[in-house]
Amino acid sequence: MGRLLLLLLALGYSLLAQAGAPALVYTQESGDVIELTPWVSAFQASELIDYRELPPQNDPRWQQLPKQGTHGMGAQNRWLRIDIDVRTHPGSRVLSINNPLLDNLRLYHLVNGNLMTEHHFGDSLPFDERLLLSTQFLYPLQLRPWEHHTLLLRVDTEGSSHVPLTLMTPGHLSQMLESRNLVQGFQLGILAAIGLFSLFVALASGSFSYSYYAAYVLSMTLLVASLQGVAFRYLWPQLPAMQAWVIPFLLPLVMCFALMFAEKVLQLKYLNIRMLRICRFSATFSLFLALLSPFISYSLAMYCDLVALLGIAVVLLAFALVQALRGQKLARLYFVGWIVFLASVIVTSLIYLGAIQTTMEPLSPAMAGVTFEIVFMSLVLAIRYSDERKAKQRIQQEALEQAKRIREAREEALKVEAESNERLEEMVQERTLELEIVLRELNEVNQKLTEQTTIDSLTGVKNRAAFNKRLQAEGRISRRQQTPMALLMLDIDHFKNINDKYGHLAGDYTLKAIADTLSAQLRRPTDLVSRFGGEEFAIILPSTDAEGAVAVAEHIREAVEELTIKWEQFMIPLTVSIGVSSNIIESDEHPLQLLEQADKALYQAKHDGRNRVGLFQDIPVPHP
């Protein structure tokens, strides 16, 4: 009699399900996995209400969900309803909600009209408050024969409103989670491995290309982990507030590093200044979006990020296409990788924005495109590194061939000299004169070659190699004669800004002017000025104590400050910072110590405000 009453009650619930989705009749043929979307009804409440205030099941305000579910950004007070009529004894089942970015879910489980359980889900709660610790939201059910189960789900979220509902057995859930974790782990492992490898290469080689690429890949890895819910589970499980803004923060940050990497790969600095400016402006704008994201709503930040992402992706694709049509090999490869990534991002963005209706998970196209693009870009970097190495080898080979030709010329000249002496002994005086002329010319060639190896080609002063050789020689003289030797380390203040604002040609012109000024200020023939590297110059002052060295340095600083550098229609202001050290050399290693002291004094001068002279006085220099 009781079973008949339960059957009549279940049939009554089934007859009421006319306006929304039909009730799911669970039988032995239902299977281990059921996608619940066809049996889900939706109701949009205008305000926050209790589940008891919901309209009845047969009310026309309940609308059946489309087959592909709902997509788009944001949902408030949206109710979902699932009715299940149990005909057999399926036992334990698990309700899976496979969207780890939902903010707030409140589930009401009714059996035969009576509330059995109320539970709160969402990534706005600490991770360990979930019923089952998983990146998905899981709710276990115990289904018994001739019961009518009603699941009422209230959705409040600022992110993706996609709520994929699946009913499955615990065994199938375990297999599904194992497969999903394997795929996610494999993808994150590839991204992390490539990012760390690129970081180590960047640290070892000092390459900006690898630095930007490493930052791009590692930030992308963290973004993917956040989208998949893995980062919330393992990195900040007790910080749901961080989960609320980390994705809109990381997305523009990834765009920023992608733009910086594209600037290096496409060599925009050397090939197209207008593209370079657009690229840098876009990178600055992306960084601004990242810093702005914690202070605006999640949905607004995501809309801004997705629109910016689409725009920047199209811009980079256009840049790569233009450079590829101009014959740049790396641009062609970059275009291939980026167009695949762009297509995947467009599909994912349109799914999130609700423009494409599909049963596919919104992140699936983007995840596949991200993995392909990053792996492909690592190939592009490898090709660039190979090309640079081949270019260096080619230059070295050309230098060896030139040296070989010079050696052969010398040998030929000596051979001609010997043959001439044997053949024309009677014309000794005449041939001797000719040979003297030849030897003088050879000597001039040798002097020019020697000078080329010791003179900096840009500034005309001595180079680093000549400086090192002279430093050791003057150190031995100072040690032998017990006279002080002074070193000046000079650095042009804000030289990078000159290159960035006026171009590298203006920077080269500035270096030449500085070198001429330094040479003019040094009046003793024993003084040596050399280009130490980049915008740094080093000066050796033999037989000069600290007071005299500081005076010379101050004259140099004032002379540079008074320089009038005009480049095109612009006046370039110049100042320098100078570090000074002086001492009597006591050992072979002492000159290098003196050089380090001058460098520390230079660092202190720059730290104290630049455009000044600093004297090393055994005071520790603070590090930044």
Order of alpha helices (4+ residues) and beta strands (2+ residues): alpha-beta-beta-beta-beta-beta-beta-beta-beta-beta-beta-beta-alpha-alpha-alpha-alpha-alpha-alpha-alpha-alpha-alpha-alpha-alpha-beta-alpha-alpha-beta-beta-alpha-beta-beta-beta-alpha-beta
